[in-house]
Amino acid sequence: MDPVLVCPGCRTRTPVLDSYRIDVQSLEVAGDLLVCECGRRYPIVDGVPIVLADPDGFLRNEAATVLERDLAPEVAALLVHGGPDDAPYPRLLEHLSIYLDAHWGDRAQPPPDGPGAGFGAAAVVAKIAARRDARVGLAVELGCSVGRVLAELAAGADRVVGIDLQFGALRRARRLLAGEQVSYGRRVVGRHYATATVAAGDRALAADRVVLACADALDPPLIHGWFDRVVALNVVDSVSNPRQLLSVVDALCAPGGEIILSSPYAWQSGIMAEDARLGGGDPAADLTRRLREGDGLSGAYDIEDEDQLPWVLRRDARSAVTYRVHYLRARKL
């Protein structure tokens, strides 16, 4: 397998001059498995490896999203007709509807309708696209979802890596970035869906330029210090430990590299404890301070761009959620 991925179960970290040396165990392809020298095995499903420290625990909860396959929206609607709404498959259908519209709404047919009509991630995607002239060798996105930001990152990077825990989203990202057309159910209301299609078009990538993995953003199977551009958009408030996420972003970033973060700081008690949240009433100021001071990080960062941007998620034909996300780009000193 591509050496950019390492075994999360057996790697060790030894402090060396305020950085880290990673003792990497190689992952080799054996049929539909990645096999590590330590004996651990990781499944590859539809071309996407699942590389987690506890893959069994993940599969116990998410087997339905790993085993699902593309179905006509009317068939999928029948499968979820009896509820409940929070079961894995209904949640997956809703998730795909929301994020395929948000990421690829400008390339979808028919275009998204209702209050969230349009291209919900347009402002953030434009910021990423603007970095294409500052070309880097290797970029990574933690929480890449269905892949639009990866496509934009690739315009300014030789290779890109995408990490996400939502396997169903990664399946669609892989197909879109490979140049395939993807059909999905766009939520109309409740458990009713209509067919929509999307294609990456000129945003498709050659297979040797993108690596996708179903993995944990708080413990990604990646080598520290390798990445010239590290991106985590709207992930800070979607993990159990935001400070750990910042440490991971910092660790992955090469000396002199840049990090790009955004968040609406929409904290939810079901995701993180109250004392894990950043910055009280002004988390944006707290995050900026932490980066400038290197608080809890390997060193300080220079803030090169900071903004407040709209991020719109269409939920169905009658409802949408609009966020004002704090965006920043910082350089590792």
N, C-alpha and C positions, 0 to 999 in steps of 0.2 A: 504493500500500500504506500501511498505518498508519504515520504518521511516527515512532512509537516505535522502529521498526527502521531501522537505518542500514547503509550498505555497509561491511563490514569490510575491504574491499580498498583503499579510497581515502581513508578518513577520516584526518585528521591531528590531532595533539594539540599544543597550544601552551600552556606554563605561563603562568598568569595568577593572580597573588596566591595562590600555593600551591594552586590548583585547576587545572582544565583547561577550555579552550575547545575544543569539538568542531566542526570544520568539516564539517558534515553534507552528504553527497550524498544526494539524494532517491532513493527506490526507487519506481518506478511499475509497476503491474500491466500486463502485456502478454500477454493470454491466460493460459497456465500458467507464466509467467515473471515474476520481478521484475527490472526493468531499471534500472540505475543510470546517471546522467549520464556517469559515467566509462567506460561501455561494458560493464562487467561484468554478467553475467546469472546469475540464481539460479532454480532450478526450484521450482515449487509442485506438490506431489504430494498428492492427496486433501485439499487445503485447507491443507496444512502447508508453509510455505516452508523451503527448505534454504539457510541464509544463513551460509556459511563462507568464510574467506579462501582456502581451497583445496578447493572443492567437488568438483573432479575427483578429488583424492586420496581424499576420503571415499567417493565413489561407486565407485571401483575396489575398495575393501575391503567396502563395505556395500550394493552394488547389490541383493543378494538381499533384504535387509531393507526396502529402499525399494520394490521391485517386488512383494513378496509381497502376497497378499490373503487375506481370511478364508476359511478352509476348515473343513469338518467335522473334528473331532479325529481320527477314524479315517482320513480322507484324509491329513491332515498327518502322522500316525504312519507311514503307508505311505511317504510321501516321504522320511522320515528313517530308515527302517528299516535301510538299509545302512550307516549311519554315515558319517563319524566323528562322535563326540559334539561335537567342537569346531568343526564346520563352521557357517557363519553361520546357516542356517535352524534346525538343532537348538538352537543357543544362543538364538535368538530365542524359540522355543517355550518353552524352560525359563524364560527371563527373564520372559515374559508371565505364565506360570503363577505364578511366585514373587511378582511385584510387583502383579498384579491382586488376588491373595489378600491380600497385605499391606496394600494401600491401600484396597481395597473389600470386604474379607472380611465386614464387617457388613452388606453389601448384596448379597451373592452368593447364588445358588441353584444347587445346594445349598450350604450353608455349608462352608468348608474343613474337612477332616478330618485325622486323624493328629496327630503331635506338635506341628505348627504350627497346630492348629485355632484358629479365632477371627480376630480383627482385629489383625494383627501390629503395625501402626503406631498403635494406639489411643492410647498415652500421648503420643506426639509430636503427633499430630493434635489431641488435647485441649488441648495447650499453644497451638497455633496458633488453635484455635477460641476460646480464652479472650481473644484480642486483638481480638475483633470489636467491642467497645465503644470501643476506642481507634482510631477510624476514620481511614483515610488516603486520599489521592487515588490514588496509583499504587504498586503492589507488584509485585515480581518474585521468581520462584523459579528459581534455577540448579539444574538437575538435577531437573526436575519429574516425570519418569517418567510414570506413567499418570494423574496429575492430581488425586489426592484433596486434597493440600495446597493446590493452586490453588483448589479449590472452597471450602475453609475460609478461605483468605485473602480470597476475594471477599466473604465475609460482613462483612469489616471494611475493604473497599477499594472505591473506585469502579471501578477497572480493575485487571486482573492480567496479567502477562506470564510465560509459562513457557518455559524454555530447556532442551533436553536433546539429547544426541547420539544417543540410541537412537530412531531414526525409528519403528520399530514400536510403541513405547510411546506416542509422541506421536499416532500415528494413533488409537489407542484413547482417549487422553485427549481428543482433539478430539471424537470421537463421544459419549463419556460426558458431557462438559461441555455438549454440544449437546442433551442429553436423550435420546439414543438408548440402546437396550439393546445390550450387547456380549456376544457369546458367545466363549468361549475354551476352550482345552484345559487342564484342570487335571491336572498330572502325577500319575500313580498310582505308577509305578515305571519306571525306565529310559526307554524311548521310548514308553511306553503312557500315553495320556491319556484322561480322561473329560470330557464336556461340562459346562461351568458357564456361568452367565450373570450379568451384573451390570448395574445401572442406577443412575445418580446420583440419581434421584428429585428431592427438593427441593434437591439440591446442583448441579443443572444451572444453566448460566449463559446469559444472552442473548449473542448473537454479538458485540455491540459492547463487551462487558465483558472479553473475554479475547483475548489474542494469544499464539499458540504459534509457536515457531520451532525447527527443528533447527539447533543452533548449539553452539559450543564455549564452555563455562563459563569457560575461561581467556582467551577473546577474544570475548565476546558482542557482537552487533551492536546495541548499546544506547548511549544517550547518558549520559555521566557526570553524576552529580549530580541526576538526575531522580526518583529513587525514594525514597519515604518509608519503605518497608519492603523490606529485601533479605533473602531467605531462601536458605540453602544447607544442606540437611539431608543428612547422611551423604555429603558430597561431598569434604570435606577429605582423606580417605584414598583417594579414587577418582580423583584427578588426578595428573599427573606432577609438579606443582609446587604444593604447598600454600601457600607464601608468595605465589606469583603469584595464587592464588585469593583470598587475603585482600586483596591489593591491588585486585583487581577488585571484590570486595564493597564495600570502602571507597570506591572511585572511584564506584560506582553510587549509593551512599547520599547523599541530600541532607543538607545541614547540619541538625542536629537530628533527623534520621531515625533509624530503628532497624534493626539487623541481628539476624538469628536464625540461629544455627549449631548443628549437632549432628554428632557423629562418635563411632564406637567406636574410632577410631585403629587399625583392623585393617590395618596396612601390608602391602603385597604387593610383592615385588621385581619382578614383571612389570609393575607400574604406575609405581612411582617408585624412584629410587635411594636407597640408605641415607642419603646425606648430605642428601637432600631432606626427610627426615622431621622432624617437629617434636618438640622437647622431651625426647629421650632416654626415660627411664623414666616421665616424667610429662608427656605432651603436653597434658593438660587444663590443668595449671598454667601451662605455657608459653604456650598460646593465650590464656588469661585475662590473663597478664602483658603480652603483645604488645598486646592491645586497651587495657588500662589505661594503658600507657605510650605508645601510638601508635607502637610499634616497627615501622618499615618502612611506616607508614601516613601519611595526610595529617594525622592528629591523634589525640588520645586518645578513648577511649570510657568511658562509665560503665556498669558491669555492673548490670543491673536484675533479672535472674533467672538463676539457675544451678542445674542439677539433674542427676541421673543417672537415665536412663529406660530401660525395656526396649524392645527392637525385635526382633521375631520374624519370621524368614523361613521359611515352609514350603517345603521343597524337593520333597517328595513325600509319599505316604501313610505313609512309614516314617521320615522324617527331617526335621529342622528345625535352624536355627541361631538361637540367641538371643544378642543383643548387649546390652551395657550401654553406652548412648550418653551422652556428655557433651553436655548441652544448655545453651546460654546465649543470653540476649537482652541486647543492649547498645545504648546511646544515643550517637550521635555528638555530641561536645561542640563 
